[in-house]
């Protein structure tokens, strides 16, 4: 039994043979590894036992604590780096489970813009009481930074000997709800507790820490509700006053709102990517406008611009906003009832664009490639 295996056994009170150090995983691995599906199922059940015991403690002058989860948090989250460059940039990620065709599979998740530049082959590393347990992994599917800003990371079966998965929440997040974010800032563990400002199916907007804000690498961190369920993926912060769409926020006051804000991609976007992974185009989202189906938005596409042609001859152009929701696009157009036509610019695969032209007079939609 090596030193790390013994340490893991002591920490988690599990049989030593259920853990595998990545550097020695090829030696005798088959002799000590259970079925990947069985191990993933057992890891999921153990995670449920931990989250079922969660209670929120609010210590004086310190952030709230998710009691049973935080002592075990490093089994749920990891750093992700390009394969062979583990000493370089480190992003954040976390584990979640999917049940497909009766089998439980553990996946890794991160922000698309965090891992997209890393290439397909990456290394995920769990940080357990000062020890690092690393596994080779692959970037299976990513969306886009301004669209489905999420990534699926394919984990090896033996990761279930160490990892525990979060449950993805299927409940809507209410405004002012507290959210707990756990990840790595410049490779160092970081926790934040914040409040959701604006919920939505495309983005959740949350306040950003004014003191000691996270540094690069925090994107891709898991965002949890008070039950320990994943409600989203952290995708970065910026100054609210520099956002051209900020005036769309209810109660926005540029003199008062000087702090930074962050975007959180809802956890449902991971399910969108899973559907796309199993069946091509199954992850497409429908674009609806005034009751008409405009078209489908692929996981690698986003709405870049909307040009509105009003009946009085006025033309207004609206640049991309994280508040736009494809199935509720009417909300993105001021005085939509006075529009006679709309052009929706879709950004596709970085270098390609096309336009949907919607004519309300004829109730017709045409598509034009650019």
N, C-alpha and C positions, 0 to 999 in steps of 0.2 A: 504494500500500500504506500503510494507516494505521499509526500508532505501535504500537497494541496488536497488530495482525495480525503485524507484524514481530517483536514480542516473543515471541508465541506460537510463531512459526516457529523462532526462535532457541532457545527453551527446549526444544522437543520434536523439533526436527530433522525437521519435516514440511513439505510444501509449504504456502506461505502461503495459498493459496486454499482450504485445507481448514478454515479457521477463520473464524468470523463473529462480529463484535461485535454485540450485540443492538441497540444504538442505530442501527446502519447496516444492519441485516439485510434491510431491504426494498429497498435500493438495489442493483440488480444481483445480487440473491441467486440468482436462477435461473441466472445465467451461471456462478456459481462453486460451486453446490451439487450434490453428487452425489445419487444416489437415496438416500432416507432409509433404506431397507432395506439397501442396500449399505454406507452409512456406518455404520449400527448394527452390521452384521456385522464390518466392519473394526475398529471400536472394541472389539468383544468379543474379537476375535483379539489385538489389541494388549494388552488387559488380561490375557489369558491368558499372553502372553509375559512380562509383568511379574511376575505372581504365580508363574509357574513357576520364577522365579529367586530367590524369597524364601528367605532364610536368617535365622534368629533370632540376632542378636548381643546379648550381655549385657554391656554396659560396666560397669565397676566404679562403684558408687554412682549409677548412672543406670538408668532403666527399659530393658527390652529393646527392641530395634529390629527391625522387619521390613525388611530391608535394601533390596530393590529397590522395595518399595511406597512407603515413606514419602517418598522424593524426588518421587513422582508423586501423592501422596495427594489434592492439591487438584483433580485431574481426576476423582476418584471421589466427592467430597463437596461439598455446597453449603449455603448458607443459604437459608431460605424465608421470605418476608414477604408480607403482603397486597398485592395489586396497587395501586399508587398510594401506598403507605405504606411505601416501602422504608427510610425512616429510623426506622421504629418497631421493634416487637418482631421479633427474628430467631430462628427455630427452626432446627434442623439437619435435614439430609436426605442421602440418598445415591442413587447410580444403580445399577440392576441391569438385567439383560436377560431378556427372555422370548421364546421362539420359539413363534409361533402360526401355524398353517397355512403352515408353511414360511418364514415371515418373522421376522427378528430385530427386536425392538422394544425400545427403551430406555425404562425407567420410572424415576420418582423414587419414593422411599419416605421416610416419616417416621412419627412416632408420631401416632395418631389425635387424642389430646387436645392435641397441639401445634398442629395445623393446622385442627382442626375449627371453631374460632372465627374463622378468617381469611376465610371465605367461599370461593366456588368459584374465583375468579380470584386467582392468586398470582404472585409473581416468584421464580424460583430464580437464585441468583448463585454463580458459581464464583470463588474468590479465588486468582488466579494471579500469584505474585511481586509482590504489591502492587497488581495490576490486577484490576478486577472485570469479569466477563463475565456479563451478565444475560439471561434469557430469560423470556417470559411462559409460564405453565403453568397447569393447572387441577387442582383436587382432584377426582379421578374417583370415588373410593369410599373410605369410612372405616368402621372398625369402632367399637368402644366402648372407653372407657378401662379398664373392668374386664373386658372380654372380649377380642376381637381388637383390641388396641390398636395398630393399624397403619393406614397410609393409602397409597393409590395416587395418585401424582401423574403426570398425563399431560404428557409433555414434547414440545415441538415437534421435528420431524425434524432440524432443523439443530443441535440440541444435541449430536448425535453428532460434530460437527466439533471439539468441545472435550472432551466427557465420555468417561469410561471406566467400564464397569460391573463391579460385583463379581459373582462367582459365588455363588449361594446354596448353602450347605452342606446336604447331605442326610444327614449323619452325626450320630448322637446325641452330645451333649456330656457328657463324663465329669466327675464331681465333681473339684474341685481343678485343673481345666484352666485355663490362663491365657487370658485374652481381652483383646484390644486394641480400644479404643474411640476413634474419631476423629470430632470434630464441632466445634461452636461454642458457647462459653459466653459469653453476653452479646455474641454476634457475633464473639468472638475465638477463633481456633483453639485447640482443647484436645485433648490426648491423655491417656488413662488406660490403665494396665495393671493388671488385677485377676485375681481367681480366682473360678471358679464354685463356689458353695457347694452349691446344690441344683439339679440339672437336672430338666426336665420338659417335656412337650409343650405345656403352657399357659403356663408361665413358667420362665425360668431365674433363679435368685437368685444374685447376686454380691455380694462385699464392695464397699464404697464408699470412695473415698479419704479418709483421715483428715486429710491435709494438702492444702490448696488444692483442696477439692472443687469440681466444676463448678457454675456458677451457671445461672439460668434460660436456656433456649435449647439446652441440651445434649440434652434429650429429642428423640428422632428420629435420634440419631447411630448410625452403623453399629457393630456389635460383631463382631469378626473372631476366627477361630482362628489358629493359628500358620502355616497355609497361606495366609492372606489371604482365606479364604472367609467370607462373611457368615453368622454363626450367629444373629444376632438384631438387635433394635432397642432401644436404650436408652430406658427409659420413666420414669426418675426414682428418687430415693432417699428414704428416710425412716428414722427411728429404729426399730431392730428391736424394742426393748422396748415401744414403743407399739402394736405390731401384735398384735391379739388372737389371731391364728393362729400366733404365733411358737413357742408350745409344741409345735406339730406338727413343728418342725424337729428332726431327729435331733441329739442332743448339745447342744441349746439350754440355755444357762445364763445367766439374766438378770444375774448378777453379773459375768460375764466378757464377754458380748457387748454391749458398750456402743457399738460403732461403728454407723454407718448401713449400710443394705443397699439394694441396688437391684434393680428388676425389669427383666428383659430379655425382650422378646417374641420367641419363636423365629422364625427367618426363614421357616419353613414357613407362617406366618400370611400372608405375602405371596402365597404360592401359593393359599391359601384365598380371598383377595380377588380374585386373578386369575380363579379358577374362577367366582366370583360375578359378576365383571365380564362375562365372556363369556356366561354362562348363569345367569339368575335362579334362586336357591336351590341352585345347584350347590356353593356354599360352605358349605351347612348342615353342621353336625356332629351326629353321633348321640349322644344321652344314653343310656347303658346303666347298669342297676342290677340286680344279682343275676341277670344273664343276660337280663333283659327290656329291650326297646327302649322307653324312656320317651317319647321324642319327638325332634324335631330342634331344634337351637339355631342360629338365624340369625346371620349375621355382625354384626348390629346388636343382638344380645341377649347377656345374661350371666346366670349363676346368682347370684341376689341373696341367697337364704337357703334353708336346709334345716331343716325341722322334722321330728324323728324321734319316733315314738310307739312306745314299747317295750311288750313283752308284760306287764311288771310294772306298767304304768300310768304309768310315768315319761315325761315329755315333755322333750326337749332341743332347743334352737334354736341353729343355727350360722350366723353371719353370713358374708358373702362372704369367700372366701379365694383368693388367686392360686394356691394349691397344688392347688385342685380341678381335676380333669381330667374332662370330660364322659363320656368312654368308660370311665373308671375311677372312677366316682362312689362305688363301695363304699368306696374308701379314705378318703373324706371323712366317713364315718359310723362313729364308734366303736361297737364291738360290734354291727355290722350284722346279725349272725346272730340277735340277740335282738329285732330290730325287727319290728313287725307292720304298720306303715304309715309312709310318708314323704310329706311335702308339699314340693315343690320350687318355690320362687318364682322366676319368670323376669322379669327387667327388660327391657322392650322399648321402644325408641324414646323413652327418657327419661320419657315421661308415661304409658306403658301397662305393665301387668303382667298376668301370668296364672300359674296354679298347675297343676302336674301332681300329682295325688294317686295314689300307688302303694300298692295294697293287696296285701301279700305273702300274705295268707290265700287270696285268690281269684286271685292272679296277674293283677290287672287294673290298668289305668291310665286315669284320667279327667282331662280338662282343663277348667279353669274360668277364665273371664275375670274380671278384677277391675275 
